[in-house]
């Protein structure tokens, strides 16, 4: 009885302790974000260095692009004017200095700033990547849930086989098959391009076009143009989206099945909750976390697949132009496109890391 109950005044310091703990968590989270953001710099620097020296492994860009079309004297004059006869390290540091000022050089084949190539064709690749991601998420999440719900049955086996085919089939081969079926055979979808000539003429009326044809069609307010743009986008988005959908199907299936074995699911099942409700309300949402964590890698896969997809469907984006510049051995343009893709992938991975840290309690910072 000699030990009295602690007074409210004695218990008061507990609140500052909780606040201090919360502040430490906040500080740790912001340190985590800062650390991930700073990793972008060495990542891009390493990629820029590798691309620069690999491009120079076959000699200077002018000789590679125009060696057979110029006289030796004219070739040497062009090389000297561009500074490609200087020591390689001098060229490298000069290139890094230009990058810091947003100067990626001028293309050799059409003599335009490499930055203008990126801004002109980058929107097309962005639009294709976003549409493909929508296809991948719809197919991956939908089929993954069905496969998990019908585990080890015929539906599950068929969906798993479909996922393997999606991931293993080369995107250019799938694109050709889709063109043969829906364009040549059935004749219901266009086989190439981003829009028809009539739609292109309508886009020329816009004062400030975005380069995203869906957005530009909405600016025009013309539903026929919008329908034409969407019809042209179906096959490229489907071909590229299915490449990633195979990964999402397996991830969702595996994680939903794992969640079904969790204790809180068994507790809900013991209370009489139906299997359908367990799937829709309890099991599949935690299964989405792994999709978000691997989203960065899948964006890189989409951008890599965009090169072949855009070439197959003549979708004039960065991938299509990269293929053309590689054929012309225009290494200045190739460097600019590859560096932009590297920056996009690094930034997307940073955003995915931040989102994962916010929604996944297993991430520690």
PyMOL commands that set and color helices and strands:
alter all, ss='L'
color gray80, all
select helices_A, chain A and resi 8-11+13-58+61-66+72-82+88-100+114-149+154-168+171-185+197-203+213-220+223-260+263-270+275-293+295-313+318-327+331-359
alter helices_A, ss='H'
color red, helices_A
deselect
rebuild
show_as cartoon
